[in-house]
Amino acid sequence: MREKVLVIQSHTFPLPYAWLQSCLQSVEHWAQLQGFEYRFIGDELFALVDPLLRKKTAGQLVVTSDLARLLAVQSALEEGYDCVVWCDADFLIFDPENLLLGNESYAFGREVWIQGAGDSEKRLKVYTKIHNAFMFFRTNNSFLHFYIASIQKMLHMHSGAFAPQFAGPKFLTAINNICSQPVVERAGMYSPMVIKDLIHDGGSALALFQQHSPALPAGANLCASLVGREITDQDIDLAIEVLLGSD
């Protein structure tokens, strides 16, 4: 019997950047190509989070979102789906035939992050992690309940400000360092330096990314949260043109 799979995305409307629509369309197209169902959720995503935790994380919605997406996945599995995939709204799939889920009961995306070392952009550093901008869970997975319970407990116990990746890549990478987690290697992430090299048809950051990536991405998170700080809206727009034009 064919597996019943749902792909979920979410974002507040109106979209802050026009290029996000290209990302959303690319994921919906991928879902259709794979024979998956597709669902878009607006701000009602946050209603899944306990009101006390919503209030505690109100100033840092990225933390609220990291928990809410897990609860959305859990809810969909309880609806009767065999597998639920989460994709961030700024995740672009540019090689849809080669982004496959595999047979694991759950998995996360691969992050190979390239940035300047200290104040220098000539010396580069590489950080290899896992990320939750793309992840999936099947009904027989052993991780989702633990992940949700752990994040809820951490949020209740923590006081003060939260690191932006508190409940996402920071938590997942810490777990991964202790006990290696399953990864969809082709579900990647491009740092601003790599995105800029994509626009200019190569460079040291892109070369280093390719060297350290176990597999070249078929889709990648484009880091919308860094627009206006480390990269421009126009940079990402140009990178999407390059990526979608390279099929």
C-alpha positions in Angstrom: 0.0 0.0 0.0 1.3 3.5 -0.9 2.4 5.6 2.0 0.2 8.5 2.9 2.4 11.6 3.2 1.6 15.2 4.1 3.9 18.2 3.5 3.3 21.2 5.8 4.5 24.8 5.4 3.6 27.9 7.3 4.2 31.7 7.2 2.4 34.9 8.2 0.7 36.7 5.3 1.4 39.0 3.5 4.8 37.5 2.7 7.6 40.0 3.6 9.6 39.1 0.5 8.3 38.2 -3.0 10.9 35.5 -3.5 9.3 33.5 -0.6 6.4 32.7 -3.0 8.9 30.9 -5.3 10.1 28.8 -2.4 6.5 27.9 -1.4 5.7 27.0 -5.0 8.8 24.8 -5.3 7.8 22.8 -2.3 4.2 22.4 -3.4 5.5 21.3 -6.8 7.8 18.7 -5.2 4.9 17.4 -3.1 2.8 16.9 -6.2 5.7 15.3 -8.1 6.2 12.8 -5.2 2.4 12.1 -4.8 2.3 13.8 -1.4 -0.5 15.9 0.0 0.3 19.6 0.7 -1.0 21.9 3.4 -0.2 25.5 4.2 -0.9 26.9 7.6 -1.0 30.6 8.6 -0.6 32.1 12.1 -3.0 29.5 13.5 0.1 27.3 13.7 1.0 29.1 17.0 -2.4 28.2 18.6 -1.0 24.7 19.0 1.5 25.9 21.6 0.5 26.1 25.3 -0.6 29.7 26.1 1.9 30.0 28.9 4.8 29.1 26.5 3.4 31.4 23.8 3.5 34.3 26.3 7.0 33.4 27.5 8.4 33.2 23.9 6.3 36.1 22.5 9.3 38.2 21.7 11.1 35.4 19.9 8.6 33.8 17.5 11.3 31.6 15.9 11.4 29.7 19.2 7.6 29.4 19.3 7.7 28.2 15.7 10.3 25.5 16.5 7.8 24.0 19.0 4.7 24.7 17.0 5.9 22.9 13.9 6.6 19.8 15.9 3.0 19.9 17.4 1.7 20.4 13.8 3.5 17.3 12.7 2.3 15.3 15.7 -1.3 16.4 15.0 -1.1 15.4 11.4 0.3 11.9 12.3 -2.7 11.6 14.7 -5.0 12.4 11.8 -3.8 9.3 10.1 -0.9 10.2 7.9 1.9 7.7 7.6 4.6 10.4 7.3 4.6 14.1 7.7 7.2 16.5 6.2 7.9 20.0 7.5 9.5 22.6 5.2 10.3 26.1 6.2 8.8 28.8 4.0 12.3 29.9 2.9 13.2 26.4 1.8 13.7 26.2 -2.0 13.6 22.8 -3.8 15.4 23.2 -7.1 16.1 19.5 -8.0 12.8 17.9 -7.0 13.5 14.5 -8.6 16.5 14.0 -6.3 15.1 15.1 -3.0 13.9 11.8 -1.5 12.8 10.9 2.0 14.5 7.5 2.3 13.4 4.7 4.6 14.3 6.1 8.0 11.5 6.6 10.6 12.5 10.3 10.9 15.2 12.6 9.6 16.5 16.2 9.5 18.2 18.4 7.0 21.9 18.9 6.7 23.5 22.2 7.6 27.1 23.0 6.3 27.5 26.6 7.4 30.3 28.7 6.0 31.2 32.0 7.5 34.2 34.3 8.1 36.6 33.5 10.9 36.5 36.3 13.4 36.6 39.7 11.7 38.0 38.2 8.5 35.9 37.1 5.4 39.1 35.8 3.8 39.6 33.1 6.4 36.6 30.8 6.4 35.2 28.4 9.0 32.9 25.4 8.5 30.3 24.2 10.9 28.6 20.9 10.1 25.2 20.5 11.9 21.7 19.3 11.3 18.7 21.6 10.9 14.9 21.5 11.3 14.0 23.7 8.2 13.4 20.3 6.5 12.4 17.3 8.5 10.0 14.3 8.5 8.5 11.9 10.9 6.8 8.6 10.3 4.3 7.0 12.6 6.8 4.5 13.9 9.4 7.1 14.8 11.0 7.1 18.3 12.1 10.7 18.4 9.2 13.1 18.0 7.6 12.6 21.4 11.0 13.0 23.1 11.8 16.1 21.1 8.5 17.8 21.9 8.7 16.9 25.6 12.3 18.1 25.9 11.6 21.4 24.2 8.5 22.1 26.4 10.5 21.3 29.5 13.4 23.5 28.5 11.1 26.4 27.7 9.4 26.1 31.1 12.7 25.9 32.9 14.6 28.6 31.1 14.5 32.2 32.2 15.6 35.3 30.2 16.1 35.6 26.5 16.3 32.6 24.2 19.0 32.0 21.6 17.3 32.1 18.2 18.1 28.4 17.5 17.4 27.3 21.1 14.8 24.7 20.2 16.0 24.0 16.6 19.5 23.4 15.3 21.3 24.1 18.6 19.2 21.4 20.4 19.4 19.0 17.4 23.1 19.4 16.9 23.8 18.8 20.6 21.8 15.5 20.4 23.5 14.6 17.1 26.9 15.1 18.6 26.0 12.5 21.3 24.0 10.1 19.2 24.1 10.5 15.4 20.7 11.3 14.0 19.3 10.3 10.5 19.8 13.1 7.9 18.5 13.8 4.4 21.8 14.9 3.1 20.3 16.7 0.0 18.1 18.9 2.2 20.7 21.6 2.8 21.1 25.1 3.9 23.0 28.0 2.3 24.7 30.6 4.4 24.9 34.2 3.2 28.4 33.8 2.0 27.5 30.7 -0.1 24.5 32.5 -1.5 26.6 35.4 -2.7 29.1 32.9 -4.3 26.1 31.3 -6.1 25.2 34.6 -7.6 28.8 35.2 -8.8 29.2 31.7 -10.3 31.7 30.5 -7.7 34.0 31.5 -4.9 35.9 30.2 -1.9 32.8 29.9 0.3 30.9 27.8 -2.3 33.9 25.7 -2.9 34.3 25.0 0.8 30.6 24.2 1.1 30.8 21.7 -1.7 34.0 20.1 -0.2 32.3 19.5 3.2 28.9 18.5 2.0 28.2 14.8 2.0 25.9 15.3 -1.0 25.1 18.4 -3.0 21.7 19.8 -2.1 18.5 19.3 -4.1 16.8 21.8 -1.9 18.1 24.4 0.6 17.0 26.8 3.3 17.9 30.4 2.2 18.0 32.0 5.6 15.3 34.7 5.4 16.0 35.6 9.0 19.4 37.2 7.9 17.9 39.5 5.2 18.9 43.0 6.1 21.8 41.9 8.3 24.1 39.6 6.3 22.4 39.5 3.0 19.9 41.5 0.9 16.5 40.6 -0.4 17.9 41.1 -3.9 20.8 38.7 -3.3 18.4 35.9 -2.5 16.1 36.7 -5.5 19.2 36.4 -7.8 20.3 33.2 -6.1 16.8 31.6 -6.7 17.1 32.6 -10.4 20.5 30.8 -10.6 19.2 27.7 -8.7 16.0 27.3 -10.6 17.8 28.0 -13.9 20.3 25.2 -13.3 17.8 22.3 -13.7 
